[in-house]
Amino acid sequence: MVVKNKIVVTGGSGRFAQSLKKTRCKYKFIYPTKTQLNIMNLKSIRKYLNTTKPQSVLHLAGLSRPMIQHEKNINRSINLNIIGTANLVNICSELKIKLIYFSTSYVYPGTKGNYKEYDGVLPWNNYAWSKLGGECAVQMYKNSLILRVCMTEKPFVHEKAFANVKLNFIFHDELTKILIKILDRKGILNIGGQSRTVYNFAKKYNNKVKKVFIKKNNQSNFPLKPFMNLLKLKKLLGRI
């Protein structure tokens, strides 16, 4: 029998998890080490979840930045972000434990903006493809929640910011406050902040940040309009 409000968190050493550890709420978050819960090993996952009996698993573990590593080492990207996630889906479905998966807003094409949760997806880099690969496995398990997130660390770490790329950056500490309010939901949910250019987001916190522009059809394929529609999130939070 699962223990109510107990949530196992993979990727406990990551940037967002460090912010989550500072959050006080009704949920009891448990952060296993990679040795205690190895997402590449089905037996390891089964043993740990059978022992702890959580209500949910919050899956943060995976390969993220720098983005270039997903181009140079696709095996590692596939293993950690796709196969590791599929392993968790297999065991969570077997043990009837809810799975909450952190995906990315980058799964959307980024050509028109204002993407709703069930708009078409078309990742524009290997990182996003790897996260969408994980989503495919999670989608097959109905007791799940997929969060398409657009987040960054505080303070804004870059000296330059795009003035013609519009998205939904939100800081980790702000995201934790939202997360604890929607953990009981299922399906797919866009999560982020106000839709604005990266420069307008950054200059609010660092007036020394320099404005740069990215050209359409640039070599990096970085889209100009990857921003999401957050109406569903706002309704859940009771803001409208």
C-alpha positions, 0 to 999 in steps of 0.5 A, a space after each residue: 500500500 502506498 503512503 499518502 503524500 510521500 513522493 520519491 524524487 529522482 535527480 535529487 542533486 539537480 538544480 531544480 531539486 535544490 530549490 524544491 528541498 527548501 519548500 515546506 508543504 504537506 508532501 514528504 519528498 524523498 531524494 534517493 541517490 543514484 545508487 539507491 535508485 538507478 533509473 537504468 536498472 529495473 530491479 533497482 527501481 522496483 526494489 526502492 519503490 517497493 520499500 518506500 511505497 510512495 504515492 508518486 514519483 517526481 521524475 527530474 533525473 536526466 541529461 539537460 545542459 549543455 545542449 551540445 552534449 545531446 548532439 555529440 553523445 546521443 547514446 547517453 541522451 537516449 539512455 538517460 532521457 528516454 530509456 530511463 524514463 520508460 523504465 520508471 513508467 514500467 515499474 510505476 505502472 506495475 506498482 500502481 504509483 503515479 508518475 510526474 514527469 518534467 518535460 520541456 517547452 522545447 517540444 513545441 515547434 516554436 514557429 507560431 507561439 501560444 502553444 496549448 497542451 494538445 497542439 502539435 509537437 515538433 522538437 527543434 533539437 536533440 534535447 527536446 527529442 529526448 524529452 519527447 521520447 520520455 513523454 511517449 512512454 509516460 503518455 501510455 500510463 494514464 496515472 501520470 502528469 506531464 509538465 512542459 516546463 520553461 525554467 531557469 536559475 536565479 539570478 539569470 546567468 547569461 551576460 546576453 539575452 535574445 531580444 527577439 525570442 519570446 518564451 515563458 521563463 520562470 525561476 526555480 523557486 517560483 516553480 516550486 510554489 506552483 508545483 505543490 499546487 498541481 501534483 494531484 493533477 493528471 494529463 499534460 500541463 504547460 508551466 512557466 511565467 509571463 510570455 515575453 522576450 528573453 531580454 525583457 525577462 533578464 533585464 528585470 533582474 539584471 540591467 547590465 544584460 546585453 541585447 542580442 538578436 537571433 536570425 531567422 533560420 539560424 544554424 542553431 535552429 533556435 525558434 523565435 516563438 516557443 512561448 506557451 499558452 498558460 490558460 489551463 495552468 491559470 485556471 487550475 491556480 484560480 487566477 482567472 
